[in-house]
Amino acid sequence: MTENGTIPFSLLGFDHIVFLIDDMPAALHFYGTILGCQPGYSYPAIGMEQLWCGNSLLVLWDVTHPGAAGASPRLAGGRNIDHLCIAIGPFDASRLKQHLAQHGIAIVHEGFHGGARGEGCAIYILDPFGNKIELKGPAVYDDGRTIRLKEQQ
């Protein structure tokens, strides 16, 4: 914070997240084919692919690539994030579960959790590298609405 107590910028949300991976085809299949992320920017010289996840970028950096020397090493003994939450639109839970099962993706946890957009249904899965991914549906309010009314904002 500055001396007067205000921050000299405004937060807009997440721009991107970088996952260090060791199998680009598996990562592209999982995030592109299974989760539906769209191709973004590609940096083949350094082993990096970026995928659009809504308005944010998911960056996949293959640490086995000879050009990836600048990638930060993984922390000894574990991950360096707990999970990535991907906000998704309204969904039919049975169809989503069927889709994941068809791709051999196990659900590791289900719940009703809060987040930046309110409380909603959440399904947790693991990507091929052990990163926990939360697929978070839209906020659901006590009266069953999925959107906040203007006068309550």
C-alpha positions as CSV (number, residue, x, y, z in Angstrom):
1,M,0.0,0.0,0.0
2,T,1.1,3.6,-0.5
3,E,1.5,6.1,2.3
4,N,-2.1,7.3,2.0
5,G,-3.4,3.8,2.3
6,T,-4.5,3.3,-1.3
7,I,-3.1,0.9,-3.9
8,P,-1.9,2.7,-7.0
9,F,-3.6,0.2,-9.4
10,S,-6.8,-1.8,-9.7
11,L,-7.1,-5.6,-9.8
12,L,-8.8,-6.9,-12.8
13,G,-8.5,-10.7,-12.2
14,F,-6.1,-13.4,-13.2
15,D,-4.2,-12.9,-16.5
16,H,-2.5,-16.3,-16.7
17,I,-1.2,-19.2,-14.7
18,V,2.0,-21.1,-15.7
19,F,2.2,-24.9,-15.2
20,L,5.5,-26.6,-15.4
21,I,4.9,-29.9,-17.2
22,D,6.9,-32.7,-18.7
23,D,4.6,-34.0,-21.5
24,M,3.2,-31.4,-23.9
25,P,1.0,-33.8,-25.9
26,A,-0.7,-35.0,-22.7
27,A,-1.1,-31.4,-21.4
28,L,-2.6,-30.2,-24.7
29,H,-5.0,-33.2,-24.8
30,F,-6.2,-32.6,-21.3
31,Y,-6.6,-28.8,-21.4
32,G,-7.6,-28.6,-25.0
33,T,-9.5,-31.7,-25.9
34,I,-11.0,-32.6,-22.5
35,L,-11.5,-29.1,-20.9
36,G,-12.0,-27.2,-24.1
37,C,-9.3,-24.5,-23.8
38,Q,-8.6,-22.9,-27.1
39,P,-5.1,-22.4,-28.8
40,G,-3.4,-19.2,-27.8
41,Y,0.2,-18.2,-28.3
42,S,2.9,-20.7,-29.2
43,Y,6.6,-20.4,-28.4
44,P,8.1,-23.7,-29.7
45,A,11.7,-22.5,-29.3
46,I,11.3,-22.6,-25.5
47,G,8.8,-25.4,-25.2
48,M,5.8,-23.2,-24.3
49,E,2.2,-23.3,-25.4
50,Q,-0.5,-20.9,-24.2
51,L,-4.2,-21.8,-24.2
52,W,-7.2,-19.5,-23.8
53,C,-9.3,-20.5,-20.8
54,G,-12.1,-18.0,-21.1
55,N,-10.5,-14.5,-20.9
56,S,-7.3,-15.9,-19.2
57,L,-4.3,-17.7,-20.5
58,L,-3.2,-21.1,-19.2
59,V,0.6,-21.4,-20.0
60,L,2.1,-24.9,-20.4
61,W,5.9,-24.9,-20.1
62,D,7.6,-28.2,-20.9
63,V,10.6,-28.5,-18.6
64,T,12.0,-31.3,-20.7
65,H,12.4,-29.1,-23.7
66,P,16.0,-27.9,-24.4
67,G,14.8,-24.3,-24.7
68,A,13.1,-24.3,-21.3
69,A,16.2,-23.5,-19.3
70,G,14.5,-20.4,-18.0
71,A,11.7,-22.3,-16.4
72,S,11.7,-22.1,-12.6
73,P,12.3,-25.6,-11.1
74,R,9.6,-27.3,-9.2
75,L,9.7,-27.2,-5.4
76,A,11.4,-30.2,-3.9
77,G,8.9,-32.8,-2.9
78,G,5.7,-31.2,-4.2
79,R,3.6,-28.7,-6.2
80,N,3.9,-25.0,-5.9
81,I,0.2,-24.4,-6.1
82,D,-2.8,-26.0,-4.3
83,H,-5.2,-25.8,-7.2
84,L,-6.4,-23.8,-10.2
85,C,-10.1,-22.9,-10.3
86,I,-11.6,-22.6,-13.7
87,A,-15.0,-20.8,-13.7
88,I,-17.4,-22.6,-16.0
89,G,-20.9,-21.8,-17.2
90,P,-24.1,-23.6,-16.1
91,F,-23.7,-27.3,-16.6
92,D,-25.6,-30.6,-16.3
93,A,-23.6,-32.5,-13.6
94,S,-24.4,-35.9,-15.0
95,R,-23.2,-34.9,-18.5
96,L,-20.0,-33.3,-17.1
97,K,-19.2,-36.4,-15.1
98,Q,-19.9,-38.7,-18.1
99,H,-17.6,-36.5,-20.2
100,L,-14.8,-36.8,-17.6
101,A,-15.3,-40.5,-17.2
102,Q,-15.1,-41.0,-21.0
103,H,-11.7,-39.5,-20.9
104,G,-10.5,-41.5,-17.9
105,I,-10.6,-38.5,-15.6
106,A,-11.5,-39.3,-12.0
107,I,-13.4,-36.8,-9.8
108,V,-11.4,-36.4,-6.6
109,H,-13.8,-34.2,-4.8
110,E,-17.2,-32.6,-5.2
111,G,-18.6,-29.7,-3.2
112,F,-20.5,-26.4,-3.0
113,H,-17.8,-23.8,-2.5
114,G,-17.3,-20.1,-2.6
115,G,-15.0,-18.2,-4.9
116,A,-14.7,-14.9,-6.7
117,R,-18.2,-15.2,-8.3
118,G,-20.0,-16.6,-5.2
119,E,-20.9,-20.0,-4.0
120,G,-21.6,-22.8,-6.5
121,C,-21.1,-26.4,-7.4
122,A,-17.4,-27.4,-7.7
123,I,-15.9,-30.6,-9.1
124,Y,-12.2,-31.3,-8.5
125,I,-10.0,-33.4,-10.9
126,L,-6.3,-33.9,-11.5
127,D,-4.5,-33.0,-14.7
128,P,-1.9,-35.5,-16.0
129,F,0.8,-33.9,-13.8
130,G,-1.0,-34.1,-10.5
131,N,-2.2,-30.5,-10.5
132,K,-5.6,-30.1,-8.8
133,I,-8.2,-28.4,-11.1
134,E,-11.5,-27.1,-9.7
135,L,-14.3,-26.8,-12.3
136,K,-16.6,-24.2,-10.6
137,G,-20.1,-23.6,-11.8
138,P,-21.9,-20.2,-11.6
139,A,-23.0,-18.9,-8.2
140,V,-26.2,-20.2,-6.9
141,Y,-28.2,-18.1,-4.4
142,D,-30.6,-19.2,-1.7
143,D,-33.6,-18.6,-3.9
144,G,-32.2,-20.7,-6.7
145,R,-31.0,-17.8,-8.9
146,T,-27.7,-18.2,-10.7
147,I,-27.2,-14.5,-11.3
148,R,-27.2,-11.6,-8.8
149,L,-29.9,-9.0,-9.3
150,K,-28.7,-5.5,-10.1
151,E,-30.2,-3.9,-7.0
152,Q,-28.3,-6.3,-4.8
153,Q,-24.9,-5.7,-6.3
